[in-house]
Amino acid sequence: MVTRQEIERALRALGLGERSHVLVHASYKAIGGVDGGPATVARALVESLATVMMPAFTSERTSAWDAGGVFEGNAYRPVPPADFTPEAFTYRTPIDKGIGVIAEAFRTMYPVRRTANPWVSFIASGELADELCGPGTEVDGVEPVRRLMDAGGDLLLLGVTHTSSTSVHLAEQLAGRPLFLRHALTPNGVRAVRAGGCGDAFDALQPHVERLERRATLDGATLRCYALASYVEAARQLIEREPLALLCDSCDRCRAHRGRVPV
């Protein structure tokens, strides 16, 4: 059973501390068990770091359909789904289960700031929370990541791999791969936003960022930490060199990106 003190030691082993501003993607299952549960992990992060930011995506609840999304290259459903009624996004909307219970514990335990993007929001606590989640983050799904990168932040993959890394979507955008137009319900109606695509092939990034990696272990989990700017730049350079890099072979979104590459 992992303790809070062990989590804090692992963070220090990665060079993270009270001056660190960190985007965290985390899997509780990967750790195997923590004394106090997901709340202990959230507490260790908040009490050890200057700023903690996590994804707080809600598309499983809030996604809506709009005819404006039906155009070539957008990988969008041509007709509205018959069996789904969206829920309006608010500050208190629970996070999609796929993001993980640590992020949801973080959301409910602390007075976090949250971006107003109703499809792919982020939550943050600490020194840079207002800056990361403030005005201008309502539409572009990777803007909070860009702001953290510009502030000299770090990326922590806690028990997850690059397939969970939203920072790669920022690299895609910087390399010329557009975000997708999506729609979500808000209390004021349906809003258009921009969101990243598929991450299933992102583990192919590993050989290109391994030299940047600081690594630690926590029971059953591997922790990988990177300077965010260096990580994004490595991914951007890879995509610019190899325009089909990091795309899977089976989904509509990756097929849309492939269709933009000249033959």
Secondary structure as a PSIPRED ss2 file (coil, helix, strand):
# PSIPRED VFORMAT (PSIPRED V4.0)

   1 M C   1.000  0.000  0.000
   2 V E   0.000  0.000  1.000
   3 T C   1.000  0.000  0.000
   4 R H   0.000  1.000  0.000
   5 Q H   0.000  1.000  0.000
   6 E H   0.000  1.000  0.000
   7 I H   0.000  1.000  0.000
   8 E H   0.000  1.000  0.000
   9 R H   0.000  1.000  0.000
  10 A H   0.000  1.000  0.000
  11 L H   0.000  1.000  0.000
  12 R H   0.000  1.000  0.000
  13 A H   0.000  1.000  0.000
  14 L C   1.000  0.000  0.000
  15 G C   1.000  0.000  0.000
  16 L C   1.000  0.000  0.000
  17 G C   1.000  0.000  0.000
  18 E C   1.000  0.000  0.000
  19 R C   1.000  0.000  0.000
  20 S C   1.000  0.000  0.000
  21 H E   0.000  0.000  1.000
  22 V E   0.000  0.000  1.000
  23 L E   0.000  0.000  1.000
  24 V E   0.000  0.000  1.000
  25 H E   0.000  0.000  1.000
  26 A E   0.000  0.000  1.000
  27 S C   1.000  0.000  0.000
  28 Y H   0.000  1.000  0.000
  29 K H   0.000  1.000  0.000
  30 A H   0.000  1.000  0.000
  31 I H   0.000  1.000  0.000
  32 G C   1.000  0.000  0.000
  33 G C   1.000  0.000  0.000
  34 V E   0.000  0.000  1.000
  35 D C   1.000  0.000  0.000
  36 G C   1.000  0.000  0.000
  37 G C   1.000  0.000  0.000
  38 P H   0.000  1.000  0.000
  39 A H   0.000  1.000  0.000
  40 T H   0.000  1.000  0.000
  41 V H   0.000  1.000  0.000
  42 A H   0.000  1.000  0.000
  43 R H   0.000  1.000  0.000
  44 A H   0.000  1.000  0.000
  45 L H   0.000  1.000  0.000
  46 V H   0.000  1.000  0.000
  47 E H   0.000  1.000  0.000
  48 S H   0.000  1.000  0.000
  49 L C   1.000  0.000  0.000
  50 A C   1.000  0.000  0.000
  51 T E   0.000  0.000  1.000
  52 V E   0.000  0.000  1.000
  53 M E   0.000  0.000  1.000
  54 M E   0.000  0.000  1.000
  55 P E   0.000  0.000  1.000
  56 A C   1.000  0.000  0.000
  57 F C   1.000  0.000  0.000
  58 T C   1.000  0.000  0.000
  59 S H   0.000  1.000  0.000
  60 E H   0.000  1.000  0.000
  61 R H   0.000  1.000  0.000
  62 T H   0.000  1.000  0.000
  63 S E   0.000  0.000  1.000
  64 A E   0.000  0.000  1.000
  65 W C   1.000  0.000  0.000
  66 D C   1.000  0.000  0.000
  67 A H   0.000  1.000  0.000
  68 G H   0.000  1.000  0.000
  69 G H   0.000  1.000  0.000
  70 V C   1.000  0.000  0.000
  71 F C   1.000  0.000  0.000
  72 E C   1.000  0.000  0.000
  73 G C   1.000  0.000  0.000
  74 N C   1.000  0.000  0.000
  75 A C   1.000  0.000  0.000
  76 Y C   1.000  0.000  0.000
  77 R C   1.000  0.000  0.000
  78 P C   1.000  0.000  0.000
  79 V C   1.000  0.000  0.000
  80 P C   1.000  0.000  0.000
  81 P C   1.000  0.000  0.000
  82 A C   1.000  0.000  0.000
  83 D C   1.000  0.000  0.000
  84 F C   1.000  0.000  0.000
  85 T C   1.000  0.000  0.000
  86 P C   1.000  0.000  0.000
  87 E C   1.000  0.000  0.000
  88 A C   1.000  0.000  0.000
  89 F C   1.000  0.000  0.000
  90 T C   1.000  0.000  0.000
  91 Y C   1.000  0.000  0.000
  92 R C   1.000  0.000  0.000
  93 T C   1.000  0.000  0.000
  94 P C   1.000  0.000  0.000
  95 I C   1.000  0.000  0.000
  96 D C   1.000  0.000  0.000
  97 K H   0.000  1.000  0.000
  98 G H   0.000  1.000  0.000
  99 I H   0.000  1.000  0.000
 100 G C   1.000  0.000  0.000
 101 V H   0.000  1.000  0.000
 102 I H   0.000  1.000  0.000
 103 A H   0.000  1.000  0.000
 104 E H   0.000  1.000  0.000
 105 A H   0.000  1.000  0.000
 106 F H   0.000  1.000  0.000
 107 R H   0.000  1.000  0.000
 108 T H   0.000  1.000  0.000
 109 M H   0.000  1.000  0.000
 110 Y C   1.000  0.000  0.000
 111 P C   1.000  0.000  0.000
 112 V C   1.000  0.000  0.000
 113 R E   0.000  0.000  1.000
 114 R E   0.000  0.000  1.000
 115 T C   1.000  0.000  0.000
 116 A C   1.000  0.000  0.000
 117 N C   1.000  0.000  0.000
 118 P C   1.000  0.000  0.000
 119 W C   1.000  0.000  0.000
 120 V C   1.000  0.000  0.000
 121 S C   1.000  0.000  0.000
 122 F E   0.000  0.000  1.000
 123 I E   0.000  0.000  1.000
 124 A E   0.000  0.000  1.000
 125 S E   0.000  0.000  1.000
 126 G E   0.000  0.000  1.000
 127 E C   1.000  0.000  0.000
 128 L C   1.000  0.000  0.000
 129 A H   0.000  1.000  0.000
 130 D H   0.000  1.000  0.000
 131 E H   0.000  1.000  0.000
 132 L H   0.000  1.000  0.000
 133 C H   0.000  1.000  0.000
 134 G C   1.000  0.000  0.000
 135 P C   1.000  0.000  0.000
 136 G C   1.000  0.000  0.000
 137 T C   1.000  0.000  0.000
 138 E C   1.000  0.000  0.000
 139 V C   1.000  0.000  0.000
 140 D E   0.000  0.000  1.000
 141 G C   1.000  0.000  0.000
 142 V C   1.000  0.000  0.000
 143 E H   0.000  1.000  0.000
 144 P H   0.000  1.000  0.000
 145 V H   0.000  1.000  0.000
 146 R H   0.000  1.000  0.000
 147 R H   0.000  1.000  0.000
 148 L H   0.000  1.000  0.000
 149 M H   0.000  1.000  0.000
 150 D H   0.000  1.000  0.000
 151 A C   1.000  0.000  0.000
 152 G C   1.000  0.000  0.000
 153 G C   1.000  0.000  0.000
 154 D E   0.000  0.000  1.000
 155 L E   0.000  0.000  1.000
 156 L E   0.000  0.000  1.000
 157 L E   0.000  0.000  1.000
 158 L E   0.000  0.000  1.000
 159 G C   1.000  0.000  0.000
 160 V C   1.000  0.000  0.000
 161 T C   1.000  0.000  0.000
 162 H H   0.000  1.000  0.000
 163 T H   0.000  1.000  0.000
 164 S H   0.000  1.000  0.000
 165 S C   1.000  0.000  0.000
 166 T C   1.000  0.000  0.000
 167 S H   0.000  1.000  0.000
 168 V H   0.000  1.000  0.000
 169 H H   0.000  1.000  0.000
 170 L H   0.000  1.000  0.000
 171 A H   0.000  1.000  0.000
 172 E H   0.000  1.000  0.000
 173 Q H   0.000  1.000  0.000
 174 L H   0.000  1.000  0.000
 175 A C   1.000  0.000  0.000
 176 G C   1.000  0.000  0.000
 177 R C   1.000  0.000  0.000
 178 P C   1.000  0.000  0.000
 179 L C   1.000  0.000  0.000
 180 F E   0.000  0.000  1.000
 181 L E   0.000  0.000  1.000
 182 R E   0.000  0.000  1.000
 183 H E   0.000  0.000  1.000
 184 A E   0.000  0.000  1.000
 185 L E   0.000  0.000  1.000
 186 T E   0.000  0.000  1.000
 187 P C   1.000  0.000  0.000
 188 N C   1.000  0.000  0.000
 189 G E   0.000  0.000  1.000
 190 V E   0.000  0.000  1.000
 191 R E   0.000  0.000  1.000
 192 A E   0.000  0.000  1.000
 193 V E   0.000  0.000  1.000
 194 R E   0.000  0.000  1.000
 195 A E   0.000  0.000  1.000
 196 G C   1.000  0.000  0.000
 197 G C   1.000  0.000  0.000
 198 C C   1.000  0.000  0.000
 199 G C   1.000  0.000  0.000
 200 D C   1.000  0.000  0.000
 201 A C   1.000  0.000  0.000
 202 F H   0.000  1.000  0.000
 203 D H   0.000  1.000  0.000
 204 A H   0.000  1.000  0.000
 205 L H   0.000  1.000  0.000
 206 Q H   0.000  1.000  0.000
 207 P H   0.000  1.000  0.000
 208 H H   0.000  1.000  0.000
 209 V H   0.000  1.000  0.000
 210 E H   0.000  1.000  0.000
 211 R H   0.000  1.000  0.000
 212 L H   0.000  1.000  0.000
 213 E C   1.000  0.000  0.000
 214 R E   0.000  0.000  1.000
 215 R E   0.000  0.000  1.000
 216 A E   0.000  0.000  1.000
 217 T E   0.000  0.000  1.000
 218 L E   0.000  0.000  1.000
 219 D C   1.000  0.000  0.000
 220 G C   1.000  0.000  0.000
 221 A E   0.000  0.000  1.000
 222 T E   0.000  0.000  1.000
 223 L E   0.000  0.000  1.000
 224 R E   0.000  0.000  1.000
 225 C E   0.000  0.000  1.000
 226 Y E   0.000  0.000  1.000
 227 A E   0.000  0.000  1.000
 228 L H   0.000  1.000  0.000
 229 A H   0.000  1.000  0.000
 230 S H   0.000  1.000  0.000
 231 Y H   0.000  1.000  0.000
 232 V H   0.000  1.000  0.000
 233 E H   0.000  1.000  0.000
 234 A H   0.000  1.000  0.000
 235 A H   0.000  1.000  0.000
 236 R H   0.000  1.000  0.000
 237 Q H   0.000  1.000  0.000
 238 L H   0.000  1.000  0.000
 239 I H   0.000  1.000  0.000
 240 E H   0.000  1.000  0.000
 241 R H   0.000  1.000  0.000
 242 E C   1.000  0.000  0.000
 243 P C   1.000  0.000  0.000
 244 L C   1.000  0.000  0.000
 245 A C   1.000  0.000  0.000
 246 L C   1.000  0.000  0.000
 247 L C   1.000  0.000  0.000
 248 C C   1.000  0.000  0.000
 249 D C   1.000  0.000  0.000
 250 S C   1.000  0.000  0.000
 251 C C   1.000  0.000  0.000
 252 D H   0.000  1.000  0.000
 253 R H   0.000  1.000  0.000
 254 C H   0.000  1.000  0.000
 255 R H   0.000  1.000  0.000
 256 A H   0.000  1.000  0.000
 257 H H   0.000  1.000  0.000
 258 R H   0.000  1.000  0.000
 259 G H   0.000  1.000  0.000
 260 R C   1.000  0.000  0.000
 261 V C   1.000  0.000  0.000
 262 P C   1.000  0.000  0.000
 263 V C   1.000  0.000  0.000
